[in-house]
Amino acid sequence: MNIYLLAFLGGIVGAIFMDITESLAARFGLTSGVNVALLGRWAMGLTRGQWSHVNIVDSPPHSHEVPMGWMFHILVGGGGVALIYAFFISSTGFILPVQHLWVGLAFGALTSLLPWLLLLPAFGWGWFGRHGPRGSNALLASTVSHIPYGLGIGAVTALGLSL
């Protein structure tokens, strides 16, 4: 099966793993402050040319921001970002299933850079989310949730290539 298709599907699975991990972490008080409604608000703002917010919490809500947040998270954040993984694998020649698990783990950890340096500053929360909502720990929470994301990509890719 095509590595790009496997990585895209793995990214969707990984995004689901990420959501499960975030829910479990929130039960223990570990949260980034980001929720699907805010992600949808930001994505809908992008379609209107608004890249960043002073503080996204204070920006007016949009109708349908929750479904848009889920769609953006699963398709773009999940599957789309995973195409970078496929490109890396294609460029380096990693082919053994166990390699995909380790490379997926590392890739997931590296994708923590996306919220730290892109999403959270665009929300108006600064680099690494240091000005995010009170009680949030975006630095740790995004790292904890992105590792299962990468494992999802690696596992689906390894499984698909071994069939």
C-alpha positions in Angstrom: 0.0 0.0 0.0 1.1 3.6 -0.7 3.2 5.1 2.2 1.3 8.4 1.8 -2.1 6.8 2.2 -0.9 4.8 5.1 0.5 7.8 6.9 -2.6 9.8 6.2 -4.8 7.1 7.7 -2.3 6.6 10.5 -2.6 10.4 11.2 -6.3 10.1 11.6 -5.9 7.1 13.9 -3.2 9.0 15.8 -5.4 12.1 16.1 -8.0 9.8 17.8 -5.3 8.4 20.1 -4.3 12.1 20.8 -7.9 12.9 21.8 -8.2 9.9 24.1 -4.9 10.9 25.8 -5.9 14.5 26.2 -9.2 13.4 27.8 -7.3 11.1 30.2 -4.7 13.8 31.0 -7.4 16.4 31.7 -8.9 14.1 34.4 -5.6 14.4 36.2 -5.5 18.2 35.7 -3.1 18.3 32.7 -4.6 20.5 30.0 -3.2 22.8 27.3 -6.3 25.0 27.4 -7.1 24.2 23.7 -10.4 22.8 23.0 -12.2 21.8 19.7 -14.4 24.9 19.7 -11.3 27.2 19.9 -9.6 25.2 17.2 -12.7 25.5 15.0 -12.8 29.3 15.7 -9.2 29.6 14.6 -9.7 27.5 11.5 -12.8 29.5 10.5 -10.8 32.7 11.1 -8.2 31.4 8.7 -10.8 31.1 6.0 -11.5 34.8 6.5 -7.9 35.8 6.5 -7.5 36.1 10.2 -4.3 34.3 11.2 -4.0 35.3 14.8 -6.0 36.6 17.8 -5.2 38.8 20.7 -6.8 36.1 22.8 -8.9 33.6 21.0 -11.1 33.1 24.1 -12.3 36.7 23.7 -12.9 36.4 20.0 -16.6 36.1 19.0 -17.7 32.5 18.5 -18.8 31.3 15.1 -21.7 29.0 14.4 -20.5 25.5 13.6 -17.0 26.1 15.1 -17.2 22.7 17.0 -17.7 20.6 13.9 -15.2 22.7 12.0 -12.7 22.1 14.9 -13.2 18.4 14.7 -12.8 18.4 10.9 -9.7 20.5 11.1 -8.2 18.4 13.9 -8.8 15.1 12.2 -8.2 15.9 8.5 -5.6 18.6 8.6 -3.9 18.2 12.0 -4.2 14.4 11.9 -4.0 13.2 8.4 -2.4 16.2 6.7 0.5 16.6 9.1 1.2 12.9 8.8 2.1 13.4 5.2 5.4 14.9 6.4 6.1 11.6 8.1 5.5 9.8 4.8 7.8 12.2 3.0 10.5 11.6 5.6 10.1 7.8 5.4 10.3 8.0 1.6 13.4 10.1 1.7 15.3 8.0 4.3 14.2 4.5 3.3 13.1 3.2 6.7 11.2 0.0 5.8 11.1 -2.3 8.8 7.9 -2.3 10.9 9.9 -1.7 14.2 11.5 1.3 12.6 8.1 2.8 12.0 7.2 2.5 15.7 10.3 4.3 16.8 10.3 6.9 14.0 6.5 7.4 14.7 7.3 8.0 18.4 10.0 10.6 17.5 7.8 12.2 14.9 4.9 12.5 17.4 7.2 14.2 19.9 8.5 16.6 17.2 4.9 17.6 16.2 4.6 19.2 19.6 6.5 22.1 18.0 3.3 22.8 15.9 1.2 24.0 18.8 4.1 25.5 20.7 5.3 27.7 17.8 2.3 28.0 15.6 -1.1 27.3 17.1 -0.7 28.8 20.6 0.9 32.0 19.5 -1.9 32.4 16.9 -4.4 31.9 19.7 -2.7 34.9 21.4 -1.2 32.8 24.1 2.5 33.3 23.2 5.3 30.9 22.4 4.8 27.6 24.2 1.4 28.8 25.5 3.0 30.7 28.4 0.1 33.2 28.4 -2.6 30.6 28.0 -5.6 30.1 30.3 -5.0 29.9 34.0 -4.2 26.4 35.1 -3.1 25.1 31.7 0.3 23.6 30.9 0.4 23.7 27.2 4.1 22.7 27.0 3.6 19.4 28.9 0.1 18.6 27.7 0.8 18.9 24.0 3.9 16.7 24.4 2.0 14.1 26.2 -0.8 14.1 23.6 1.4 14.2 20.5 3.4 11.1 21.4 0.3 8.8 20.9 -0.4 10.7 17.7 3.0 9.6 16.3 2.6 6.1 17.6 -0.7 5.9 15.7 1.0 6.9 12.5 3.9 4.5 13.0 1.7 1.6 13.9 -0.7 2.0 11.0 2.2 2.5 8.6 4.0 -0.6 10.0 0.9 -2.7 9.8 0.0 -1.6 6.3 3.4 -2.2 4.9 3.6 -5.6 6.5 0.4 -6.9 4.9 
